[in-house]
Amino acid sequence: MSMAPNGAGWWRGALLLLLFAVVFAAVWLWRFGAVTLGGDPSATGRAAPIANQITPDALFAELSPAPTLAEAADGFAGALGIAADSVMVRLRFSGCAACDDEERAQQPDLTVAAATDEIQRADAFWLVHNDLICLHLRQNDLWTPQSCAVFLSPGKE
């Protein structure tokens, strides 16, 4: 009785092992965002996860003045490599007591679409994604980025 592997059985086992390794690697790469199915990262919600790798100073350097909230949010999302619909907005009102009361009463983070209705009364806004936040002020009919920072929301450590 010989211990040498027979030709067909050995090749079959090697091919099955190789197939298992390829499938395992593909699933692992897809799960952790290195590969997308269909080629469009925004379609699967797995855009390149650089938002966790960028510093506030580097993010600020990528931003430029924009005439509308939507354009500012698109620039912010593009600099982070995230989908534009994942950007949230915090509005800042000043100059009227009723606006200040409204600001304290509203949800702290709004979608860009919801904030667009209120932006005319605001004098500033923050664009937010996870713990990254960038302040924009109205200057000469443009929303101009002023600063970016890491902001831990209450309850986070």
Residue frames relative to the residue before (quaternion, step in Angstrom):
aa qw qx qy qz dx dy dz
M 1.0000 0.0000 0.0000 0.0000 0.00 0.00 0.00
S 0.2599 -0.7953 0.5364 0.1109 3.55 -0.66 1.14
M 0.3760 -0.7250 0.5380 0.2085 3.59 -1.11 0.77
A 0.4752 0.6641 -0.4489 0.3629 3.60 1.23 -0.07
P 0.4846 -0.6706 0.4659 0.3139 3.61 -0.91 0.83
N 0.4333 -0.6758 0.5174 0.2963 3.53 -1.01 0.76
G 0.6796 -0.5606 0.3019 0.3642 3.58 -1.06 0.69
A 0.7491 0.4209 -0.2410 0.4512 3.60 0.60 -1.10
G 0.6812 0.4977 -0.2964 0.4477 3.60 0.86 -0.89
W 0.6535 0.5134 -0.3151 0.4582 3.57 0.95 -0.83
W 0.6723 0.4910 -0.2977 0.4672 3.59 0.90 -0.90
R 0.6268 0.5342 -0.3341 0.4583 3.57 0.99 -0.80
G 0.6723 0.4934 -0.2931 0.4675 3.60 0.90 -0.89
A 0.6503 0.5130 -0.3112 0.4659 3.58 0.98 -0.84
L 0.6625 0.5009 -0.3046 0.4662 3.61 0.96 -0.83
L 0.6388 0.5130 -0.3239 0.4732 3.60 1.02 -0.77
L 0.6468 0.5064 -0.3147 0.4756 3.59 0.98 -0.81
L 0.6499 0.5075 -0.3085 0.4742 3.58 0.97 -0.84
L 0.6447 0.5155 -0.3138 0.4691 3.59 0.96 -0.85
F 0.6374 0.5172 -0.3194 0.4735 3.59 0.95 -0.84
A 0.6643 0.5075 -0.3063 0.4554 3.62 0.90 -0.90
V 0.6581 0.5048 -0.3113 0.4639 3.61 0.95 -0.83
V 0.6638 0.4889 -0.3054 0.4765 3.60 0.90 -0.89
F 0.6433 0.5189 -0.3247 0.4599 3.60 0.93 -0.85
A 0.6696 0.4947 -0.3007 0.4654 3.61 0.90 -0.91
A 0.6569 0.5123 -0.3184 0.4524 3.61 0.93 -0.84
V 0.6573 0.4924 -0.3093 0.4794 3.59 0.94 -0.84
W 0.6511 0.5161 -0.3183 0.4564 3.59 0.93 -0.84
L 0.6728 0.4848 -0.2972 0.4733 3.61 0.90 -0.88
W 0.6466 0.5047 -0.3235 0.4717 3.61 0.98 -0.77
R 0.6590 0.5368 -0.3106 0.4256 3.59 0.89 -0.95
F 0.7730 0.3447 -0.1856 0.4993 3.56 0.95 -0.81
G 0.6385 -0.6243 0.2951 0.3398 3.57 1.18 0.61
A 0.4840 0.6733 -0.4496 0.3320 3.63 1.17 0.11
V 0.7696 0.1820 -0.0887 0.6056 3.60 1.18 -0.55
T 0.1663 -0.7703 0.6046 0.1158 3.56 -1.06 0.73
L 0.4274 -0.6621 0.5424 0.2913 3.53 -1.20 0.48
G 0.7945 0.2712 -0.2090 0.5016 3.58 -0.80 0.94
G 0.5069 -0.7114 0.3816 0.3023 3.59 1.24 -0.03
D 0.6970 0.4248 -0.2843 0.5030 3.65 1.17 -0.21
P 0.3285 -0.7866 0.4826 0.2012 3.62 -0.25 1.20
S 0.6544 0.5144 -0.3408 0.4370 3.62 0.99 -0.66
A 0.6035 0.5745 -0.3622 0.4177 3.61 1.12 -0.56
T 0.7420 0.3745 -0.2215 0.5100 3.59 1.05 -0.64
G 0.4873 -0.6682 0.4381 0.3522 3.58 1.23 -0.07
R 0.6165 0.5366 -0.3454 0.4612 3.59 1.21 0.30
A 0.0331 0.7993 -0.5958 0.0711 3.56 0.51 1.16
A 0.6722 -0.4843 0.3537 0.4342 3.56 -1.20 0.45
P 0.3390 -0.7955 0.4671 0.1847 3.60 -0.53 1.12
I 0.1915 0.8080 -0.5398 0.1380 3.61 0.64 1.03
A 0.4449 0.7079 -0.4561 0.3049 3.61 1.22 -0.20
N 0.6959 0.4552 -0.2799 0.4798 3.59 1.04 -0.66
Q 0.6974 0.4802 -0.2633 0.4622 3.60 1.23 -0.24
I 0.6329 0.5416 -0.3317 0.4428 3.61 1.21 -0.11
T 0.3782 -0.7080 0.5477 0.2361 3.56 -1.05 0.77
P 0.6321 -0.5333 0.3830 0.4116 3.61 -1.14 0.41
D 0.6456 0.5192 -0.3318 0.4512 3.62 0.99 -0.74
A 0.6566 0.4942 -0.3097 0.4782 3.58 0.98 -0.82
L 0.6258 0.5264 -0.3316 0.4705 3.60 1.04 -0.74
F 0.6517 0.5233 -0.3108 0.4525 3.59 0.90 -0.93
A 0.6472 0.5308 -0.3153 0.4471 3.59 1.00 -0.82
E 0.6669 0.5067 -0.2952 0.4597 3.61 1.16 -0.54
L 0.6426 0.5544 -0.3220 0.4195 3.61 1.17 -0.47
S 0.0763 -0.7777 0.6219 0.0502 3.55 -1.21 0.54
P 0.6462 -0.5139 0.3763 0.4204 3.61 -1.21 0.38
A 0.0863 -0.7912 0.6052 0.0161 3.55 -1.14 0.75
P 0.4975 -0.6813 0.4479 0.2962 3.60 -1.02 0.72
T 0.7946 0.2051 -0.1173 0.5592 3.62 1.12 -0.49
L 0.6435 -0.5092 0.4136 0.3945 3.52 -1.31 0.37
A 0.6494 0.5320 -0.3236 0.4365 3.59 0.92 -0.88
E 0.6720 0.4822 -0.3039 0.4728 3.60 0.94 -0.82
A 0.6264 0.5199 -0.3374 0.4727 3.59 1.03 -0.71
A 0.6584 0.5032 -0.3013 0.4717 3.59 0.99 -0.85
D 0.6309 0.5248 -0.3325 0.4647 3.61 1.02 -0.74
G 0.6538 0.5067 -0.3081 0.4700 3.59 0.99 -0.82
F 0.6299 0.5288 -0.3110 0.4764 3.57 1.06 -0.83
A 0.6749 0.4851 -0.2893 0.4749 3.58 0.88 -0.96
G 0.6534 0.5191 -0.3148 0.4522 3.59 0.95 -0.82
A 0.6531 0.5104 -0.3139 0.4630 3.58 0.99 -0.80
L 0.7078 0.4356 -0.2553 0.4941 3.57 1.11 -0.67
G 0.3901 -0.7224 0.4846 0.3018 3.59 1.18 -0.41
I 0.5245 0.6127 -0.4122 0.4238 3.56 1.09 0.76
A 0.6135 -0.5225 0.4280 0.4092 3.56 -1.28 0.19
A 0.5589 -0.6420 0.4156 0.3206 3.58 -0.95 0.87
D 0.6656 0.5143 -0.3211 0.4353 3.61 1.05 -0.64
S 0.6155 0.5320 -0.3688 0.4496 3.63 1.21 0.01
V 0.5222 0.6090 -0.4189 0.4254 3.60 1.30 0.06
M 0.1577 -0.7764 0.6054 0.0767 3.56 -0.95 0.92
V 0.2874 -0.7632 0.5646 0.1270 3.59 -1.24 0.53
R 0.0958 -0.7330 0.6695 0.0732 3.53 -1.19 0.77
L 0.2522 -0.7902 0.5462 0.1171 3.56 -0.70 1.12
R 0.1424 -0.7578 0.6277 0.1068 3.55 -1.22 0.58
F 0.1303 -0.7793 0.6119 0.0372 3.53 -0.81 1.12
S 0.0520 0.7793 -0.6244 -0.0107 3.58 -1.14 0.52
G 0.6961 0.5022 -0.3372 0.3867 3.51 -1.23 0.39
C 0.7957 0.1470 -0.1431 0.5699 3.60 1.16 -0.08
A 0.5229 -0.6636 0.4425 0.3007 3.57 -0.94 0.92
A 0.6388 0.5292 -0.3352 0.4468 3.61 0.97 -0.80
C 0.6460 0.5125 -0.3208 0.4659 3.59 1.02 -0.79
D 0.6343 0.5294 -0.3317 0.4553 3.58 1.01 -0.81
D 0.6461 0.5056 -0.3165 0.4761 3.59 1.01 -0.83
E 0.6485 0.5179 -0.3127 0.4621 3.57 1.01 -0.86
E 0.6329 0.5401 -0.3291 0.4465 3.59 1.00 -0.85
R 0.6835 0.4790 -0.2897 0.4685 3.59 0.94 -0.86
A 0.6916 0.4955 -0.2767 0.4468 3.59 1.09 -0.68
Q 0.6567 0.5499 -0.3262 0.3999 3.59 1.06 -0.63
Q 0.6516 -0.4635 0.4161 0.4330 3.51 -1.35 0.21
P 0.4971 -0.6833 0.4285 0.3200 3.62 -0.83 0.84
D 0.7862 0.2149 -0.1248 0.5659 3.60 0.99 -0.73
L 0.1017 -0.7870 0.6083 0.0149 3.55 -0.81 1.11
T 0.5177 -0.5695 0.5103 0.3838 3.54 -1.24 0.32
V 0.6441 -0.5073 0.3863 0.4225 3.57 -1.23 0.34
A 0.6434 0.5281 -0.3287 0.4461 3.61 0.95 -0.82
A 0.6802 0.4777 -0.2954 0.4710 3.62 0.91 -0.86
A 0.6805 0.4912 -0.2927 0.4582 3.59 0.98 -0.79
T 0.5511 0.6345 -0.3909 0.3754 3.62 1.14 -0.54
D 0.6383 0.5353 -0.3255 0.4473 3.60 1.06 -0.70
E 0.7578 0.3908 -0.1927 0.4858 3.59 1.06 -0.75
I 0.4820 0.7274 -0.4137 0.2595 3.60 1.21 -0.35
Q 0.5849 0.6006 -0.3829 0.3880 3.64 1.07 -0.61
R 0.7149 0.4377 -0.2570 0.4809 3.61 1.07 -0.67
A 0.6073 0.5772 -0.3537 0.4159 3.59 1.20 -0.33
D 0.3090 -0.7377 0.5613 0.2129 3.55 -1.15 0.54
A 0.7863 0.0553 -0.0439 0.6138 3.58 1.29 -0.18
F 0.0418 -0.7754 0.6258 0.0737 3.53 -1.31 0.24
W 0.3028 -0.6997 0.6129 0.2077 3.50 -1.35 0.36
L 0.2428 -0.7062 0.6410 0.1774 3.54 -1.10 0.74
V 0.1086 -0.8294 0.5477 -0.0182 3.55 -0.79 1.08
H 0.1176 0.7284 -0.6735 0.0445 3.53 -1.16 0.76
N 0.8104 -0.0872 -0.0217 0.5789 3.54 -0.59 1.24
D 0.7938 -0.2730 0.2003 0.5052 3.61 -0.59 -1.06
L 0.5436 0.5816 -0.4170 0.4386 3.61 1.26 0.19
I 0.0136 0.8000 -0.5960 0.0682 3.56 -0.90 0.99
C 0.0680 -0.7976 0.5993 0.0082 3.59 -0.95 0.92
L 0.3205 -0.7521 0.5551 0.1536 3.54 -0.87 1.08
H 0.0700 -0.7689 0.6352 0.0203 3.57 -1.06 0.90
L 0.1337 -0.7796 0.6088 0.0606 3.58 -1.02 0.87
R 0.4968 -0.6270 0.5098 0.3165 3.58 -1.23 0.57
Q 0.1434 0.7633 -0.6171 0.1263 3.59 -0.76 1.11
N 0.8467 -0.0908 0.0252 0.5237 3.58 -0.66 1.14
D 0.6938 -0.5029 0.2571 0.4468 3.58 0.83 1.05
L 0.6367 0.4499 -0.3544 0.5163 3.58 1.18 0.57
W 0.3676 -0.6699 0.5914 0.2577 3.54 -1.18 0.62
T 0.0978 -0.8362 0.5395 -0.0118 3.55 -0.35 1.31
P 0.4286 -0.6931 0.5079 0.2790 3.60 -0.79 0.95
Q 0.2212 -0.7972 0.5539 0.0932 3.56 -0.98 0.92
S 0.7785 -0.1762 0.1500 0.5835 3.56 0.99 -0.83
C 0.1746 -0.7434 0.6325 0.1297 3.53 -1.32 0.37
A 0.0161 0.7995 -0.5985 0.0484 3.56 -1.11 0.69
V 0.4485 -0.5948 0.5690 0.3483 3.49 -1.38 0.08
F 0.0348 -0.8000 0.5979 -0.0364 3.54 -0.75 1.10
L 0.2135 -0.7738 0.5844 0.1186 3.55 -0.52 1.15
S 0.4019 -0.7148 0.5227 0.2330 3.55 -0.70 1.09
P 0.6308 -0.5286 0.3899 0.4132 3.60 -1.14 0.50
G 0.7630 0.3377 -0.2720 0.4794 3.55 -0.97 0.88
K 0.6471 0.4776 -0.3322 0.4927 3.60 1.24 -0.16
E 0.1932 -0.7756 0.5881 0.1236 3.53 -1.11 0.62
